[in-house]
Amino acid sequence: MPEAFPQIEVAIAASTGAVGQRFVELLHDHPYFNVSALAASDRSAGKLYGEAVDWRLDSELPQEISGMELMPLIELGEPTSPNVIFSALPSNAADEIEVHLAAAGKAVFSNAPDHRMDEDVPLVIAEINSDHMRLTDQQTTSGFIVANANCSSIMATLMFAPLEEQFGIDEAHIFTQQALSGAGYPGVSAMDITDNVIPFIAGEADKLRREPLKMLGTAYQAADFPIFPTVSRVNVRDGHLIVAHLSLRETVDLELEHITEALASFRGPEEVRNLPSAPKLPIHVLSQPDRPQPRLDRDTENGMSVSIGQISEEPNTDRMGRRVFKLIGLGHNTLRGAAGQSVLNAELAYARDLLTP
Ligand code: NAP
């Protein structure tokens, strides 16, 4: 760990959207990072942040950020721009520019889907697969890209990881109820979502089939079990709820309390536990029969913990005779599911001295 935490200058790409605003909120007063550049699309470049943004968070827009001028994205590649970039760029817009920035020597912590499944790009949840970070050595650019998974993939992977490690998962069926902010701002039209549930989110199910396996495997070999996802958009502001049915591999003598204990005792490696954004408990197990709920549980440990409840065993085995366990998880999609996860990954990179000031 660098001594006395010298601050590193950082930039935020696409700082005005749902995830970009969370980056501003999390980084404006951060012990390791100082936001010294904000970039936006051609629509917003040249404006002051406070003029361009439609600030939607409950916290105050920080004064010092409000007065900063938004620069064109391409200028983030200049040698004078910060060497660390948090990207909240939308899909497609991220594809070339993130590679360009890595080629310009920048460390890019991305939320966009474009490079998540690239073989040499690590998809990181610091507590689960921090060892995957070494894949950045294989990138041919002088800088690197570290990606975040999709928000629901992050929640599902946190729910799966302790159980995959201790008992092995043979098959997973998941049903998501995803919040409005998951679609960005302004997102789904009020006419479509009021008094309604939309059982479709473009491209989402496919991400849930693949991304958790990349994170649960080794850096070079994905985990191997089928995930059957069904996704939906619900009329909730923040917080994705996931119902999971898991067929486990090692179930001889397995009691429900072993599952509860595996989830409740999950901590992640020592080097991650004391990072500024790391929650004390990445997973909170709830015993109340009607939890977790988005309004009550999404902000647990600053939105960085996943709450899991209703842990139970189905009375019937599956067709293969395997015991099936049910759990319901809930996490904050723009915090643990996006900006908070990127910041935690960057803190880990900082602690490992991987970031150039
Ligand atoms: P959003 O609210 O729609 O914001 C999109 C941002 O991108 C805005 O800041 C917009 O800024 C900027 N932008 C739009 N087109 C652009 C372009 N062509 N070039 C450069 N900037 C452009 O979306 P979001 O929810 O923040 O999502 C951002 C990224 O995070 C996406 O890749 C998404 O898949 C991912 N993600 C989101 C969540 C979530 O819960 N929302 C979770 C995980 C991952 P201006 O128009 O003001 O320039």
Residues whose N, C-alpha, C, O or C-beta is under 5 A from the ligand:
A	BS01	NAP	A14 S15 T16 G17 A18 V19 G20 A40 S41 R43 S44 A88 L89 P90 S91 A93 N111 A112 P113 A149 N150 C151 S181 G182 A183 G184 Y185 N333 T334 G337 A338
